[in-house]
Amino acid sequence: MASADSLPVFARRIGFRPFNGWAKRGAGDDAFDAVMQPLAAVIDTVRVVARQVTPLSRTGFYDRVDA
């Protein structure tokens, strides 16, 4: 290690940008902090349309009503 207050780190996690840099020692403890930036996921709008399955729908009642 080059320094007692930081470490070179490469970390990856699903949903975050990979971190490749120096992790700094936290305040007064033995933990090192590496901040990973979340990746924004762009998802298109999903629309679900369904009819409830009933005895009337199984016999074609609603098909005849729509016609």
mmJSON file of the N, C-alpha and C atoms, coordinates in Angstrom:
{"data_MODEL":{"atom_site":{
"group_PDB":["ATOM","ATOM","ATOM","ATOM","ATOM","ATOM","ATOM","ATOM","ATOM","ATOM","ATOM","ATOM","ATOM","ATOM","ATOM","ATOM","ATOM","ATOM","ATOM","ATOM","ATOM","ATOM","ATOM","ATOM","ATOM","ATOM","ATOM","ATOM","ATOM","ATOM","ATOM","ATOM","ATOM","ATOM","ATOM","ATOM","ATOM","ATOM","ATOM","ATOM","ATOM","ATOM","ATOM","ATOM","ATOM","ATOM","ATOM","ATOM","ATOM","ATOM","ATOM","ATOM","ATOM","ATOM","ATOM","ATOM","ATOM","ATOM","ATOM","ATOM","ATOM","ATOM","ATOM","ATOM","ATOM","ATOM","ATOM","ATOM","ATOM","ATOM","ATOM","ATOM","ATOM","ATOM","ATOM","ATOM","ATOM","ATOM","ATOM","ATOM","ATOM","ATOM","ATOM","ATOM","ATOM","ATOM","ATOM","ATOM","ATOM","ATOM","ATOM","ATOM","ATOM","ATOM","ATOM","ATOM","ATOM","ATOM","ATOM","ATOM","ATOM","ATOM","ATOM","ATOM","ATOM","ATOM","ATOM","ATOM","ATOM","ATOM","ATOM","ATOM","ATOM","ATOM","ATOM","ATOM","ATOM","ATOM","ATOM","ATOM","ATOM","ATOM","ATOM","ATOM","ATOM","ATOM","ATOM","ATOM","ATOM","ATOM","ATOM","ATOM","ATOM","ATOM","ATOM","ATOM","ATOM","ATOM","ATOM","ATOM","ATOM","ATOM","ATOM","ATOM","ATOM","ATOM","ATOM","ATOM","ATOM","ATOM","ATOM","ATOM","ATOM","ATOM","ATOM","ATOM","ATOM","ATOM","ATOM","ATOM","ATOM","ATOM","ATOM","ATOM","ATOM","ATOM","ATOM","ATOM","ATOM","ATOM","ATOM","ATOM","ATOM","ATOM","ATOM","ATOM","ATOM","ATOM","ATOM","ATOM","ATOM","ATOM","ATOM","ATOM","ATOM","ATOM","ATOM","ATOM","ATOM","ATOM","ATOM","ATOM","ATOM","ATOM","ATOM","ATOM","ATOM","ATOM","ATOM","ATOM","ATOM"],
"id":[1,2,3,4,5,6,7,8,9,10,11,12,13,14,15,16,17,18,19,20,21,22,23,24,25,26,27,28,29,30,31,32,33,34,35,36,37,38,39,40,41,42,43,44,45,46,47,48,49,50,51,52,53,54,55,56,57,58,59,60,61,62,63,64,65,66,67,68,69,70,71,72,73,74,75,76,77,78,79,80,81,82,83,84,85,86,87,88,89,90,91,92,93,94,95,96,97,98,99,100,101,102,103,104,105,106,107,108,109,110,111,112,113,114,115,116,117,118,119,120,121,122,123,124,125,126,127,128,129,130,131,132,133,134,135,136,137,138,139,140,141,142,143,144,145,146,147,148,149,150,151,152,153,154,155,156,157,158,159,160,161,162,163,164,165,166,167,168,169,170,171,172,173,174,175,176,177,178,179,180,181,182,183,184,185,186,187,188,189,190,191,192,193,194,195,196,197,198,199,200,201],
"type_symbol":["N","C","C","N","C","C","N","C","C","N","C","C","N","C","C","N","C","C","N","C","C","N","C","C","N","C","C","N","C","C","N","C","C","N","C","C","N","C","C","N","C","C","N","C","C","N","C","C","N","C","C","N","C","C","N","C","C","N","C","C","N","C","C","N","C","C","N","C","C","N","C","C","N","C","C","N","C","C","N","C","C","N","C","C","N","C","C","N","C","C","N","C","C","N","C","C","N","C","C","N","C","C","N","C","C","N","C","C","N","C","C","N","C","C","N","C","C","N","C","C","N","C","C","N","C","C","N","C","C","N","C","C","N","C","C","N","C","C","N","C","C","N","C","C","N","C","C","N","C","C","N","C","C","N","C","C","N","C","C","N","C","C","N","C","C","N","C","C","N","C","C","N","C","C","N","C","C","N","C","C","N","C","C","N","C","C","N","C","C","N","C","C","N","C","C","N","C","C","N","C","C"],
"label_atom_id":["N","CA","C","N","CA","C","N","CA","C","N","CA","C","N","CA","C","N","CA","C","N","CA","C","N","CA","C","N","CA","C","N","CA","C","N","CA","C","N","CA","C","N","CA","C","N","CA","C","N","CA","C","N","CA","C","N","CA","C","N","CA","C","N","CA","C","N","CA","C","N","CA","C","N","CA","C","N","CA","C","N","CA","C","N","CA","C","N","CA","C","N","CA","C","N","CA","C","N","CA","C","N","CA","C","N","CA","C","N","CA","C","N","CA","C","N","CA","C","N","CA","C","N","CA","C","N","CA","C","N","CA","C","N","CA","C","N","CA","C","N","CA","C","N","CA","C","N","CA","C","N","CA","C","N","CA","C","N","CA","C","N","CA","C","N","CA","C","N","CA","C","N","CA","C","N","CA","C","N","CA","C","N","CA","C","N","CA","C","N","CA","C","N","CA","C","N","CA","C","N","CA","C","N","CA","C","N","CA","C","N","CA","C","N","CA","C","N","CA","C","N","CA","C","N","CA","C","N","CA","C","N","CA","C"],
"label_alt_id":[null,null,null,null,null,null,null,null,null,null,null,null,null,null,null,null,null,null,null,null,null,null,null,null,null,null,null,null,null,null,null,null,null,null,null,null,null,null,null,null,null,null,null,null,null,null,null,null,null,null,null,null,null,null,null,null,null,null,null,null,null,null,null,null,null,null,null,null,null,null,null,null,null,null,null,null,null,null,null,null,null,null,null,null,null,null,null,null,null,null,null,null,null,null,null,null,null,null,null,null,null,null,null,null,null,null,null,null,null,null,null,null,null,null,null,null,null,null,null,null,null,null,null,null,null,null,null,null,null,null,null,null,null,null,null,null,null,null,null,null,null,null,null,null,null,null,null,null,null,null,null,null,null,null,null,null,null,null,null,null,null,null,null,null,null,null,null,null,null,null,null,null,null,null,null,null,null,null,null,null,null,null,null,null,null,null,null,null,null,null,null,null,null,null,null,null,null,null,null,null,null],
"label_comp_id":["MET","MET","MET","ALA","ALA","ALA","SER","SER","SER","ALA","ALA","ALA","ASP","ASP","ASP","SER","SER","SER","LEU","LEU","LEU","PRO","PRO","PRO","VAL","VAL","VAL","PHE","PHE","PHE","ALA","ALA","ALA","ARG","ARG","ARG","ARG","ARG","ARG","ILE","ILE","ILE","GLY","GLY","GLY","PHE","PHE","PHE","ARG","ARG","ARG","PRO","PRO","PRO","PHE","PHE","PHE","ASN","ASN","ASN","GLY","GLY","GLY","TRP","TRP","TRP","ALA","ALA","ALA","LYS","LYS","LYS","ARG","ARG","ARG","GLY","GLY","GLY","ALA","ALA","ALA","GLY","GLY","GLY","ASP","ASP","ASP","ASP","ASP","ASP","ALA","ALA","ALA","PHE","PHE","PHE","ASP","ASP","ASP","ALA","ALA","ALA","VAL","VAL","VAL","MET","MET","MET","GLN","GLN","GLN","PRO","PRO","PRO","LEU","LEU","LEU","ALA","ALA","ALA","ALA","ALA","ALA","VAL","VAL","VAL","ILE","ILE","ILE","ASP","ASP","ASP","THR","THR","THR","VAL","VAL","VAL","ARG","ARG","ARG","VAL","VAL","VAL","VAL","VAL","VAL","ALA","ALA","ALA","ARG","ARG","ARG","GLN","GLN","GLN","VAL","VAL","VAL","THR","THR","THR","PRO","PRO","PRO","LEU","LEU","LEU","SER","SER","SER","ARG","ARG","ARG","THR","THR","THR","GLY","GLY","GLY","PHE","PHE","PHE","TYR","TYR","TYR","ASP","ASP","ASP","ARG","ARG","ARG","VAL","VAL","VAL","ASP","ASP","ASP","ALA","ALA","ALA"],
"label_asym_id":["A","A","A","A","A","A","A","A","A","A","A","A","A","A","A","A","A","A","A","A","A","A","A","A","A","A","A","A","A","A","A","A","A","A","A","A","A","A","A","A","A","A","A","A","A","A","A","A","A","A","A","A","A","A","A","A","A","A","A","A","A","A","A","A","A","A","A","A","A","A","A","A","A","A","A","A","A","A","A","A","A","A","A","A","A","A","A","A","A","A","A","A","A","A","A","A","A","A","A","A","A","A","A","A","A","A","A","A","A","A","A","A","A","A","A","A","A","A","A","A","A","A","A","A","A","A","A","A","A","A","A","A","A","A","A","A","A","A","A","A","A","A","A","A","A","A","A","A","A","A","A","A","A","A","A","A","A","A","A","A","A","A","A","A","A","A","A","A","A","A","A","A","A","A","A","A","A","A","A","A","A","A","A","A","A","A","A","A","A","A","A","A","A","A","A","A","A","A","A","A","A"],
"label_entity_id":["1","1","1","1","1","1","1","1","1","1","1","1","1","1","1","1","1","1","1","1","1","1","1","1","1","1","1","1","1","1","1","1","1","1","1","1","1","1","1","1","1","1","1","1","1","1","1","1","1","1","1","1","1","1","1","1","1","1","1","1","1","1","1","1","1","1","1","1","1","1","1","1","1","1","1","1","1","1","1","1","1","1","1","1","1","1","1","1","1","1","1","1","1","1","1","1","1","1","1","1","1","1","1","1","1","1","1","1","1","1","1","1","1","1","1","1","1","1","1","1","1","1","1","1","1","1","1","1","1","1","1","1","1","1","1","1","1","1","1","1","1","1","1","1","1","1","1","1","1","1","1","1","1","1","1","1","1","1","1","1","1","1","1","1","1","1","1","1","1","1","1","1","1","1","1","1","1","1","1","1","1","1","1","1","1","1","1","1","1","1","1","1","1","1","1","1","1","1","1","1","1"],
"label_seq_id":[1,1,1,2,2,2,3,3,3,4,4,4,5,5,5,6,6,6,7,7,7,8,8,8,9,9,9,10,10,10,11,11,11,12,12,12,13,13,13,14,14,14,15,15,15,16,16,16,17,17,17,18,18,18,19,19,19,20,20,20,21,21,21,22,22,22,23,23,23,24,24,24,25,25,25,26,26,26,27,27,27,28,28,28,29,29,29,30,30,30,31,31,31,32,32,32,33,33,33,34,34,34,35,35,35,36,36,36,37,37,37,38,38,38,39,39,39,40,40,40,41,41,41,42,42,42,43,43,43,44,44,44,45,45,45,46,46,46,47,47,47,48,48,48,49,49,49,50,50,50,51,51,51,52,52,52,53,53,53,54,54,54,55,55,55,56,56,56,57,57,57,58,58,58,59,59,59,60,60,60,61,61,61,62,62,62,63,63,63,64,64,64,65,65,65,66,66,66,67,67,67],
"pdbx_PDB_ins_code":[null,null,null,null,null,null,null,null,null,null,null,null,null,null,null,null,null,null,null,null,null,null,null,null,null,null,null,null,null,null,null,null,null,null,null,null,null,null,null,null,null,null,null,null,null,null,null,null,null,null,null,null,null,null,null,null,null,null,null,null,null,null,null,null,null,null,null,null,null,null,null,null,null,null,null,null,null,null,null,null,null,null,null,null,null,null,null,null,null,null,null,null,null,null,null,null,null,null,null,null,null,null,null,null,null,null,null,null,null,null,null,null,null,null,null,null,null,null,null,null,null,null,null,null,null,null,null,null,null,null,null,null,null,null,null,null,null,null,null,null,null,null,null,null,null,null,null,null,null,null,null,null,null,null,null,null,null,null,null,null,null,null,null,null,null,null,null,null,null,null,null,null,null,null,null,null,null,null,null,null,null,null,null,null,null,null,null,null,null,null,null,null,null,null,null,null,null,null,null,null,null],
"Cartn_x":[0.842,0.0,0.882,0.497,1.263,0.963,-0.245,-0.648,-1.526,-1.481,-2.304,-3.728,-3.959,-5.298,-6.114,-5.562,-6.333,-5.786,-6.652,-6.305,-6.79,-6.043,-6.587,-7.641,-8.808,-9.932,-10.587,-10.965,-11.824,-13.017,-14.236,-15.44,-16.537,-17.326,-18.462,-19.663,-20.852,-22.103,-23.221,-24.164,-25.277,-26.059,-26.353,-27.121,-26.266,-24.944,-24.034,-22.921,-22.377,-21.209,-20.007,-19.142,-17.943,-17.095,-16.536,-15.665,-14.228,-13.4,-11.988,-11.236,-10.741,-10.06,-9.544,-9.377,-8.824,-9.952,-9.999,-10.967,-10.268,-10.917,-10.314,-10.781,-9.898,-10.216,-11.275,-12.276,-13.343,-12.832,-13.689,-13.324,-13.199,-11.993,-11.726,-12.005,-12.177,-12.385,-11.502,-11.615,-10.779,-11.444,-12.615,-13.328,-12.838,-12.849,-12.5,-13.775,-13.947,-15.157,-14.894,-15.718,-15.705,-17.143,-17.41,-18.773,-19.042,-20.082,-20.463,-21.698,-21.703,-22.815,-23.85,-25.134,-26.163,-26.382,-26.735,-27.089,-28.593,-29.011,-30.442,-30.937,-31.964,-32.552,-33.744,-33.761,-34.869,-35.757,-36.965,-37.896,-39.121,-39.531,-40.734,-41.971,-43.033,-44.292,-44.861,-45.328,-45.938,-47.405,-48.278,-49.711,-50.262,-50.94,-51.505,-53.016,-53.648,-55.099,-55.543,-56.422,-56.89,-58.288,-59.035,-60.346,-60.252,-61.105,-61.162,-61.763,-61.204,-61.722,-62.91,-64.073,-65.314,-66.006,-67.029,-67.766,-68.369,-68.802,-69.371,-68.331,-67.117,-66.078,-65.631,-65.658,-65.249,-66.264,-67.527,-68.551,-68.749,-67.996,-68.077,-69.088,-69.654,-70.667,-70.137,-68.959,-68.415,-68.007,-67.638,-67.346,-68.607,-69.746,-71.012,-71.468,-71.2,-71.577,-70.774,-69.468,-68.597,-68.924,-69.548,-69.808,-70.913],
"Cartn_y":[-1.181,0.0,1.238,2.182,3.414,4.358,4.28,5.219,4.506,4.964,4.357,4.914,5.994,6.591,6.295,5.554,5.201,3.926,3.27,2.02,2.084,1.485,1.376,0.263,0.563,-0.384,-0.431,-1.64,-1.811,-2.626,-2.037,-2.711,-2.606,-3.695,-3.713,-4.27,-3.738,-4.236,-3.943,-4.859,-4.684,-3.43,-2.587,-1.37,-0.153,-0.312,0.79,0.846,2.035,2.181,1.528,0.87,0.305,1.404,1.095,2.045,1.588,2.463,2.177,3.416,3.369,4.535,4.261,5.332,5.224,5.307,4.329,4.34,4.957,5.962,6.664,6.07,6.141,5.625,6.519,5.868,6.596,7.291,8.079,8.862,7.957,7.728,7.03,5.539,4.885,3.434,2.758,1.456,0.705,0.505,1.097,0.932,1.946,1.527,2.402,2.7,3.947,4.374,4.511,3.829,3.965,4.219,5.386,5.762,5.329,4.512,4.035,4.794,5.212,5.972,5.013,5.183,4.301,4.582,3.546,3.685,3.881,4.886,5.119,4.202,3.451,2.562,3.25,3.291,3.884,2.742,2.726,1.66,2.286,1.742,2.226,1.914,2.658,2.446,1.083,0.363,-0.946,-0.832,-1.202,-1.151,-2.559,-3.004,-4.348,-4.224,-4.87,-4.877,-6.329,-6.684,-8.065,-8.095,-9.047,-9.266,-10.37,-10.255,-11.294,-12.547,-13.686,-14.941,-15.364,-15.366,-15.767,-16.808,-17.464,-18.419,-17.748,-16.477,-15.785,-15.529,-15.174,-14.912,-16.198,-17.315,-18.59,-19.088,-18.692,-19.157,-18.197,-17.094,-16.174,-15.066,-14.903,-13.867,-12.479,-12.136,-10.789,-10.587,-11.642,-11.529,-11.15,-11.721,-11.401,-9.989,-9.523,-8.182,-7.137,-7.404,-6.467,-6.39,-7.42,-7.461,-6.544],
"Cartn_z":[0.0,0.0,0.0,-0.805,-0.891,0.262,0.797,1.828,2.841,4.109,5.143,5.136,4.407,4.413,3.16,2.187,0.992,0.357,-0.428,-1.116,-2.564,-3.509,-4.868,-4.897,-5.465,-5.448,-6.823,-7.247,-8.407,-7.925,-7.986,-7.496,-8.542,-8.656,-9.57,-8.828,-9.15,-8.591,-9.584,-9.701,-10.622,-10.231,-11.21,-10.974,-10.657,-10.616,-10.313,-11.347,-11.533,-12.4,-11.711,-12.463,-11.835,-11.191,-10.042,-9.329,-9.515,-10.056,-10.227,-9.758,-8.544,-7.994,-6.595,-5.858,-4.512,-3.491,-2.594,-1.494,-0.288,0.287,1.419,2.739,3.743,5.073,5.705,6.328,6.998,8.249,8.842,10.031,11.254,11.701,12.955,12.984,11.864,11.888,10.841,10.741,9.805,8.442,8.237,6.963,5.936,4.68,3.572,2.787,2.365,1.665,0.167,-0.621,-2.079,-2.5,-3.046,-3.423,-4.857,-5.032,-6.362,-6.818,-8.081,-8.654,-9.244,-8.877,-9.449,-10.93,-11.667,-13.076,-13.172,-13.892,-14.094,-15.201,-14.911,-15.909,-16.552,-17.877,-18.611,-19.096,-18.585,-18.923,-19.568,-20.704,-21.376,-20.542,-20.798,-20.1,-20.467,-19.467,-19.674,-19.276,-20.178,-19.899,-20.018,-18.986,-18.96,-18.942,-19.897,-19.982,-20.008,-19.096,-19.042,-18.449,-18.859,-18.282,-17.244,-16.275,-15.259,-15.888,-15.58,-16.122,-15.265,-15.889,-15.22,-16.094,-15.551,-16.392,-17.626,-17.491,-18.646,-19.725,-19.315,-20.32,-21.003,-20.279,-20.878,-21.905,-21.765,-22.71,-23.866,-23.909,-25.036,-24.868,-23.669,-23.429,-23.782,-23.293,-23.526,-24.989,-25.673,-27.102,-27.874,-27.487,-28.152,-27.789,-26.564,-26.149,-26.921,-27.123,-27.84,-29.325,-29.879,-31.329,-31.757],
"occupancy":[1.0,1.0,1.0,1.0,1.0,1.0,1.0,1.0,1.0,1.0,1.0,1.0,1.0,1.0,1.0,1.0,1.0,1.0,1.0,1.0,1.0,1.0,1.0,1.0,1.0,1.0,1.0,1.0,1.0,1.0,1.0,1.0,1.0,1.0,1.0,1.0,1.0,1.0,1.0,1.0,1.0,1.0,1.0,1.0,1.0,1.0,1.0,1.0,1.0,1.0,1.0,1.0,1.0,1.0,1.0,1.0,1.0,1.0,1.0,1.0,1.0,1.0,1.0,1.0,1.0,1.0,1.0,1.0,1.0,1.0,1.0,1.0,1.0,1.0,1.0,1.0,1.0,1.0,1.0,1.0,1.0,1.0,1.0,1.0,1.0,1.0,1.0,1.0,1.0,1.0,1.0,1.0,1.0,1.0,1.0,1.0,1.0,1.0,1.0,1.0,1.0,1.0,1.0,1.0,1.0,1.0,1.0,1.0,1.0,1.0,1.0,1.0,1.0,1.0,1.0,1.0,1.0,1.0,1.0,1.0,1.0,1.0,1.0,1.0,1.0,1.0,1.0,1.0,1.0,1.0,1.0,1.0,1.0,1.0,1.0,1.0,1.0,1.0,1.0,1.0,1.0,1.0,1.0,1.0,1.0,1.0,1.0,1.0,1.0,1.0,1.0,1.0,1.0,1.0,1.0,1.0,1.0,1.0,1.0,1.0,1.0,1.0,1.0,1.0,1.0,1.0,1.0,1.0,1.0,1.0,1.0,1.0,1.0,1.0,1.0,1.0,1.0,1.0,1.0,1.0,1.0,1.0,1.0,1.0,1.0,1.0,1.0,1.0,1.0,1.0,1.0,1.0,1.0,1.0,1.0,1.0,1.0,1.0,1.0,1.0,1.0],
"B_iso_or_equiv":[0.0,0.0,0.0,0.0,0.0,0.0,0.0,0.0,0.0,0.0,0.0,0.0,0.0,0.0,0.0,0.0,0.0,0.0,0.0,0.0,0.0,0.0,0.0,0.0,0.0,0.0,0.0,0.0,0.0,0.0,0.0,0.0,0.0,0.0,0.0,0.0,0.0,0.0,0.0,0.0,0.0,0.0,0.0,0.0,0.0,0.0,0.0,0.0,0.0,0.0,0.0,0.0,0.0,0.0,0.0,0.0,0.0,0.0,0.0,0.0,0.0,0.0,0.0,0.0,0.0,0.0,0.0,0.0,0.0,0.0,0.0,0.0,0.0,0.0,0.0,0.0,0.0,0.0,0.0,0.0,0.0,0.0,0.0,0.0,0.0,0.0,0.0,0.0,0.0,0.0,0.0,0.0,0.0,0.0,0.0,0.0,0.0,0.0,0.0,0.0,0.0,0.0,0.0,0.0,0.0,0.0,0.0,0.0,0.0,0.0,0.0,0.0,0.0,0.0,0.0,0.0,0.0,0.0,0.0,0.0,0.0,0.0,0.0,0.0,0.0,0.0,0.0,0.0,0.0,0.0,0.0,0.0,0.0,0.0,0.0,0.0,0.0,0.0,0.0,0.0,0.0,0.0,0.0,0.0,0.0,0.0,0.0,0.0,0.0,0.0,0.0,0.0,0.0,0.0,0.0,0.0,0.0,0.0,0.0,0.0,0.0,0.0,0.0,0.0,0.0,0.0,0.0,0.0,0.0,0.0,0.0,0.0,0.0,0.0,0.0,0.0,0.0,0.0,0.0,0.0,0.0,0.0,0.0,0.0,0.0,0.0,0.0,0.0,0.0,0.0,0.0,0.0,0.0,0.0,0.0,0.0,0.0,0.0,0.0,0.0,0.0],
"pdbx_formal_charge":[null,null,null,null,null,null,null,null,null,null,null,null,null,null,null,null,null,null,null,null,null,null,null,null,null,null,null,null,null,null,null,null,null,null,null,null,null,null,null,null,null,null,null,null,null,null,null,null,null,null,null,null,null,null,null,null,null,null,null,null,null,null,null,null,null,null,null,null,null,null,null,null,null,null,null,null,null,null,null,null,null,null,null,null,null,null,null,null,null,null,null,null,null,null,null,null,null,null,null,null,null,null,null,null,null,null,null,null,null,null,null,null,null,null,null,null,null,null,null,null,null,null,null,null,null,null,null,null,null,null,null,null,null,null,null,null,null,null,null,null,null,null,null,null,null,null,null,null,null,null,null,null,null,null,null,null,null,null,null,null,null,null,null,null,null,null,null,null,null,null,null,null,null,null,null,null,null,null,null,null,null,null,null,null,null,null,null,null,null,null,null,null,null,null,null,null,null,null,null,null,null],
"auth_seq_id":[1,1,1,2,2,2,3,3,3,4,4,4,5,5,5,6,6,6,7,7,7,8,8,8,9,9,9,10,10,10,11,11,11,12,12,12,13,13,13,14,14,14,15,15,15,16,16,16,17,17,17,18,18,18,19,19,19,20,20,20,21,21,21,22,22,22,23,23,23,24,24,24,25,25,25,26,26,26,27,27,27,28,28,28,29,29,29,30,30,30,31,31,31,32,32,32,33,33,33,34,34,34,35,35,35,36,36,36,37,37,37,38,38,38,39,39,39,40,40,40,41,41,41,42,42,42,43,43,43,44,44,44,45,45,45,46,46,46,47,47,47,48,48,48,49,49,49,50,50,50,51,51,51,52,52,52,53,53,53,54,54,54,55,55,55,56,56,56,57,57,57,58,58,58,59,59,59,60,60,60,61,61,61,62,62,62,63,63,63,64,64,64,65,65,65,66,66,66,67,67,67],
"auth_comp_id":["MET","MET","MET","ALA","ALA","ALA","SER","SER","SER","ALA","ALA","ALA","ASP","ASP","ASP","SER","SER","SER","LEU","LEU","LEU","PRO","PRO","PRO","VAL","VAL","VAL","PHE","PHE","PHE","ALA","ALA","ALA","ARG","ARG","ARG","ARG","ARG","ARG","ILE","ILE","ILE","GLY","GLY","GLY","PHE","PHE","PHE","ARG","ARG","ARG","PRO","PRO","PRO","PHE","PHE","PHE","ASN","ASN","ASN","GLY","GLY","GLY","TRP","TRP","TRP","ALA","ALA","ALA","LYS","LYS","LYS","ARG","ARG","ARG","GLY","GLY","GLY","ALA","ALA","ALA","GLY","GLY","GLY","ASP","ASP","ASP","ASP","ASP","ASP","ALA","ALA","ALA","PHE","PHE","PHE","ASP","ASP","ASP","ALA","ALA","ALA","VAL","VAL","VAL","MET","MET","MET","GLN","GLN","GLN","PRO","PRO","PRO","LEU","LEU","LEU","ALA","ALA","ALA","ALA","ALA","ALA","VAL","VAL","VAL","ILE","ILE","ILE","ASP","ASP","ASP","THR","THR","THR","VAL","VAL","VAL","ARG","ARG","ARG","VAL","VAL","VAL","VAL","VAL","VAL","ALA","ALA","ALA","ARG","ARG","ARG","GLN","GLN","GLN","VAL","VAL","VAL","THR","THR","THR","PRO","PRO","PRO","LEU","LEU","LEU","SER","SER","SER","ARG","ARG","ARG","THR","THR","THR","GLY","GLY","GLY","PHE","PHE","PHE","TYR","TYR","TYR","ASP","ASP","ASP","ARG","ARG","ARG","VAL","VAL","VAL","ASP","ASP","ASP","ALA","ALA","ALA"],
"auth_asym_id":["A","A","A","A","A","A","A","A","A","A","A","A","A","A","A","A","A","A","A","A","A","A","A","A","A","A","A","A","A","A","A","A","A","A","A","A","A","A","A","A","A","A","A","A","A","A","A","A","A","A","A","A","A","A","A","A","A","A","A","A","A","A","A","A","A","A","A","A","A","A","A","A","A","A","A","A","A","A","A","A","A","A","A","A","A","A","A","A","A","A","A","A","A","A","A","A","A","A","A","A","A","A","A","A","A","A","A","A","A","A","A","A","A","A","A","A","A","A","A","A","A","A","A","A","A","A","A","A","A","A","A","A","A","A","A","A","A","A","A","A","A","A","A","A","A","A","A","A","A","A","A","A","A","A","A","A","A","A","A","A","A","A","A","A","A","A","A","A","A","A","A","A","A","A","A","A","A","A","A","A","A","A","A","A","A","A","A","A","A","A","A","A","A","A","A","A","A","A","A","A","A"],
"auth_atom_id":["N","CA","C","N","CA","C","N","CA","C","N","CA","C","N","CA","C","N","CA","C","N","CA","C","N","CA","C","N","CA","C","N","CA","C","N","CA","C","N","CA","C","N","CA","C","N","CA","C","N","CA","C","N","CA","C","N","CA","C","N","CA","C","N","CA","C","N","CA","C","N","CA","C","N","CA","C","N","CA","C","N","CA","C","N","CA","C","N","CA","C","N","CA","C","N","CA","C","N","CA","C","N","CA","C","N","CA","C","N","CA","C","N","CA","C","N","CA","C","N","CA","C","N","CA","C","N","CA","C","N","CA","C","N","CA","C","N","CA","C","N","CA","C","N","CA","C","N","CA","C","N","CA","C","N","CA","C","N","CA","C","N","CA","C","N","CA","C","N","CA","C","N","CA","C","N","CA","C","N","CA","C","N","CA","C","N","CA","C","N","CA","C","N","CA","C","N","CA","C","N","CA","C","N","CA","C","N","CA","C","N","CA","C","N","CA","C","N","CA","C","N","CA","C","N","CA","C","N","CA","C","N","CA","C"],
"pdbx_PDB_model_num":[1,1,1,1,1,1,1,1,1,1,1,1,1,1,1,1,1,1,1,1,1,1,1,1,1,1,1,1,1,1,1,1,1,1,1,1,1,1,1,1,1,1,1,1,1,1,1,1,1,1,1,1,1,1,1,1,1,1,1,1,1,1,1,1,1,1,1,1,1,1,1,1,1,1,1,1,1,1,1,1,1,1,1,1,1,1,1,1,1,1,1,1,1,1,1,1,1,1,1,1,1,1,1,1,1,1,1,1,1,1,1,1,1,1,1,1,1,1,1,1,1,1,1,1,1,1,1,1,1,1,1,1,1,1,1,1,1,1,1,1,1,1,1,1,1,1,1,1,1,1,1,1,1,1,1,1,1,1,1,1,1,1,1,1,1,1,1,1,1,1,1,1,1,1,1,1,1,1,1,1,1,1,1,1,1,1,1,1,1,1,1,1,1,1,1,1,1,1,1,1,1]
}}}
